[in-house]
């Protein structure tokens, strides 16, 4: 934590535009009690609130997570301390970030780092913990299960949560576009590698209104050399249908893609058949067929799907990512 001199907090109306944890860092750096007084203005605190805030201030400055956690819980249960509770939660989020950073510097086991990050999540709001979700995804990629593979579904969902949170974040708190692209790509890639359907949402609908994704890849599993969806592929198609219904069933193009194996002619035909199969599933579920255009690109657009960290995946895993349909909005 910073040892610098007093800082002034922004006016209350601006607090929602601060970066994740910035309020907490400013509170801790400036002296929690004095900064809070600046923040709350003329608000009169009860003696109970003052005492519990002072206890939390001392615990937070000491850096002891267990003591700070207990003090924050005590403050949270005190009536009339609403703004103090918000500030304390922000401070707790930063304390957990600092603990995760320490474990990372010390090369602690990934499971220990993961536990520290997951302990931070209850203190976040809808958007200010996007970086925690992203770090959880990064860690889960390094934690293989008995089969030697990570839990691809859990990895995908962690990145998906990060993308959803970023979409809700104010512009000042959003990461660079390259980081957003990394998270979007990894959410899709690990979904494609998951042996079970992944109920992610962020870029499969307009839920993420600020995330600019013109072509949304969806990994729908088909029986080998066939246009018949597997059981898992059918479940994922139904998940897609539910999300699109939430969006009012807009006009879309469903574009089929294949891996590079086989001839152009064969793959073009197969990709069209698979796109038509997806359109049929959507239409059977109530999606107006005239709003869906089915197309196939075969293996012609392989280079247009950017694989994040491609060297970390096998050739077959990359091929699995390439076997996809893409949703493209229509005017």
Buried (B, 14 or more C-beta within 10 A) or exposed (E): BEEEEEBEBBEEEEBBEBBBBBBBBBBBBBBBBBBBBBBBEEEEBEEBBBBBBEBBBBBBBEBBBEBBBBBBEBBBEBEEBEBBBBBBBBBBBBBBBBBBEEBBEEEBEBEBBBBBBBBBBEBBBEBBBBBBBBBBBBBBBEBEEEEEEBBBBBBBBBBBBBBBBBBBBEEEBBBEEEBBBBBBBBBBBBBBBBEEBBBBBBBBBBBBEEBEBEBBBBBBBBEEEEBEBBEBBBBBBBBBBBBBBEEEBEEBBBBBBBBEEBEEEBBBBBBBBBBBBBBBBBBEBEBEEEBBBBBBBBBBBBEEBEBBEEEEBEEEBBBBBBBBBBBBBEE
